[in-house]
Amino acid sequence: MDETDRITRTVTASARDADDDRVEHIAGADAVHARFEQLSYATTTSVDSLLPMTGLPAQMLADARPLDADLLQRGVALRLLYLEAIRNDPPLLGYAREMQAAGADVRTSPTLPQRLYISDRRVAVVPVDRTVRGSGVLLVRAPGVVASLLELFESVWHNAAPLDVGNPVDSGTGLSDTERILLTMLADGATDETAAKKLGVSLRTVRRIMADLMRRLDAGSRFEAGIKAARRGWL
């Protein structure tokens, strides 16, 4: 079990405790939006958010814009971390650049563990089940759980690239972060479909990147590519 799964299970277990008023389960799109709106207007110092999605409906961006704009106008420190794949999503990339121009600190990462929103380092919102669409969210005030989620955010944020930098290339290996993570996932047995979902890109893109890596490694198969990548220290 990785750190993200451990934290998610801890939060979910807390939610099952009916006597714990520090965890609130919110279900239904309208109720979730209303709660986010309420939480946003109550925030006074900071918002830290992981956003592992692409292809968002225009209405969702329209709903988020006034909330994020209000935060920035009130001087709230806004840190937004998107998937690197937003570079292939003009509406979402445009929104990220709009927020950055307004004062938000925006970064990207090839993969992100889950959706996460932390207000004032005291209240966190996470999906009830990140594998089930429409399962609702948990609003968490339990200090220990929020501290763990903050630690998760800071770890991912530290390794992310500023929005204007793009997908950085390691000078030693010549690999971008996306290429390195894809190689690692495939070496660990992930399918192309799983890798595409985690990276937020199309299946065609995953196969194109892998074909390019095999060409650079002069490998005739993925098995041979894995061996050569390991020998070069790419894995």
N, C-alpha and C positions, 0 to 999 in steps of 0.2 A: 504494500500500500504506500503510495507516495504522499508527500506532505499535504497536497491539496485534498486528496481523498480523506486523510485523517482529519483535517479541519472541517471539511464538509460533513463528515459523519458526526463529529463533535457537536456541530451546530444543530444538525437534525435530531440528535439524541436529546439535546436541550429542549427542542421544540415539543418533544413528546411528553415533557414534564408539564402537566396541566397546571401545577401550582407555581410555575416559573413565569412571572409576568415580564421577564426581561427578554423573552422571545415571542414575537407575534407572527402568526401565519396569515398571509394576505393572498387571497385567491381571486381570479377574475381580472381581465385586462383593465376594466374601468377602475376597479378598486386599487389595483397596483399603481396605475397612473395617478390617481388621487392621492395616494400615500406618498409617492415620490414627490409630488408637487408640494404637499404639506411639509415634508422633510426638507426639501430644497429651500423653501422660504424661511424655515427655522434655523438653517445653517448660518453660522456667523464667522468661522475662521477658515475652514478647509474642506475640500472634496477630493477624494482619491478614487479613481474609477478605472476598472478593467473592462474593456468593451470587445469581447471576442466574437464579433459578428460583422458580416458584410451584407450588402443587398437589402438594407433596411427600407421599409416603405416610406414614401415621401411624407406621409402624415406623421410618422414617428419622429422624423427629423424636425418637422414643423412643431410638434409638441415639445420637443427638447429645447429648441432654440430660445424661447423666452425665459425658461428656467435657468439655462446656462448663462444667458446674457445678464439676467438679474443678479446671479451670483457674482459675476465679474464686476458689474457696476457697483456692487456693495463692497468690493475689495476682498472677496473670498478667494483664497489660493486654490486654483482649479488644476488638478493634474489628471490628464486623460491619456490612457494607454490603449491604442488600437492595434489590430492585426496589421502586419506589413501588407497584407492583401488589399487593404483599402486603396492602395495605389491603382488597383484595377477597377475601382468603384468610384467614378467621378463625383456623384452626389455626396457620398460620405467623405471622400477626400476633400471636397470643397468645404464641407461643414467643418472638418477638423482644422483646415487652414483658416477658416473664418473665426473659429474659437481661438486659435493661436494668435491671430492678428488682434483680437480683442483682449489678450492678456493671459490666456490659458497656457500652461506648459504641456505640450503634446509630444508623445513619443510613440514608436511602433515596435512591435516584436513579431517574429515569425509565428509564434504560437502564444496562446494565453490559456491559463488553467481553467478559468470560469468567469462568469459575470460577477462583478463585485463593485459595490458603491459604499464608500465610508464617509460619513458626515462628521466633521469636527473631531475626528479620531475617537469618537465615543459611540456612534451608532453605525451599524453595518447592515447592508441589504445583500442577500445572496439567494440564488435559486433554491427552491426546495429540493429539486432533483434536476441536475443539469442535463440529464439524458432524456427527460420527459418534457416535451413542449406543453406549456399551459399548466404546469404543476404549481404555479404561484411562487411567491418569494417569502423569505423569512426576514423580518426586521429584528435585529439582534442588539441588545444593550448590555449583555453579559460582558463585563470588562475583560475577563480572561480570553474569551472567544474573539472579541474585537481586537485584542492585542495580537493574537495569532494571525488574524486576517491582515492586520497592518504589516506584520512581519512578512507575510506572503507577498503583499503588494510591493513593499520596499525591495524585496529580492528580485521580483520581476522588473520593476522600474529601473533598478541599478543596471541591469543588463540590456535594457532597451535602447534604441537609437532615437535621437531627436528627429522630428518629422521631416526636416529639410535635408537630413543626411541620407535617408533612404536605407537600403539593405547593405550594411557595411561589409566589406571584404577583408578577411584576415590576411595580413601581409605574408604570413608564414606558409599558409596552405593555399591561398588563392580562392578560398571558399567564402561565399556569402553565408550569413547566419541561416538563411532559408535552406541553402544547399546542405550545410552541415547538419541541421536538424532533420532534414529529410533522409539523409544517409543513415543517421542514427536510428530513426524510427523504422526504416526498412530493415536495417540490420537486426533490430529487435523483433522483427516478425510482423510489423504492421503491413496491412494491405495498402495498395495504392488508394483505394477508396477511403480508408481510415486516415491516411496521411493527408489527403486532399481536404477532408473535413476539418482536421485539426489545424491545418495551415490556412483554412479559409479560402482555398483556391479550387479551380476546377480539376477534375480528373485528368483532363488533357494537359493542363499545366504541369501537374506532378510528373506525368510521363515524359513531357518535353524536357523538364529539368533533369530527370533521371537519364534520359538518352544523351544529354549533353555531358553529364558526369561520366557515363560509360565511355564516351568518345575521348574525353580528357584523360581517362585512366587507361585507354586502349584495351578495354575489356570486352570480350565477346558475350558475356552473360552477366547477370546481376550477381551471381555467386562469385565470379572472378572479380567483378568490380568491388565487392565487399572485401575480398582478400587483399587486393591492391590498395584499397583505401586504408585498410588497417596498417599495411606495411608503410604507407606514407605518413601515418600518424593523423589521418583524417577522422578516425573514429576513436 
